[in-house]
């Protein structure tokens, strides 16, 4: 067995307002089952989902997938405004199982970092050493910090010595922004989710366009509506006066990538595909086709454009125009 560090079970301090996390999304690819989350910002969303995919890849390598007929499942453990944690397991066709593949990230504003005992216990982490000795932590291949407590798992085994949270609780700093989550062993273990109803909408319509509360950018409520070259798209942006503003521009490639959110994918009946494909964007902004020019030049012959179907940046010729649109943005 190959074990990975770590699963932290944490939540916010009492009374803290949850950040705008959105529900977990299931993702299935044959025998691989994973999930996606939407974190408070696009940057955190990308980091968390990339980490989940990395864990899934590690399990796949360990199980011999795809050579061996294996089912790999990654499920969320804790999903709060400060922490997302998950566990991945595999089962082969002959009934063999593998674990413990667990991981966790702490969310802090627009950044994430691996969860650790140092962060959990703060200045009291040194006092943890005495308890470690009683559990032979020095011989453990992995420390899994979970619902029951902190478990030390020796190499080639699936369970080990656990120090209960009741023992560890006095070592948690009183002023720590993160609090340990206590769950009785007899209670069913379910993913902890924030109150979705309190999550504010990311995109809101206003007089001059659609405001993205995450980035602070205001997007035009629709694109230009027809095929344009890159130079024509730049000219359209210079002349656009939506809401009486003269500071509209083409977005950068990075801004378009942030704007293209998979969780908001929808079909536009009025687009160039007659509503046959999903466009990765808020439906508050009407897209007449699936690609939009960015302001980013690649060289004298090419510029980047974002594909709202693929979710990727492309590099068409600046003279190309088929299915390419101008979608303008401004920063108030």
Secondary structure, 3 states (H helix, E strand, C coil): CCCECCCCCEEECCCCCCCCCEEEEEEEECCEEEEEEECCCHHHHHHHHHHHHHHHHHHHHHHCCCCCCEEEEEEEEEECCCEEEEEEEEEECCCCEEEEEEEEEEEECCEEEECCHHHHHHHHHHHHHHHHHHCCHHHEEEEEECCCEEEEEECCCCCCEEEEHHHHHHHCCCCCCEEECCCCCCCCCCCECCCHHHCCCCEEEECCEEEECCCCEEECCECCCCCCCHHHHHHHHHHCCHHHCCCCEECCHHHHHHHCCHHHEECCCCCCCCCCCCEECCCCCECCCCEEEEEEECCCCEEEEEECCCCCEECCECCCCCCEECCEEEEC
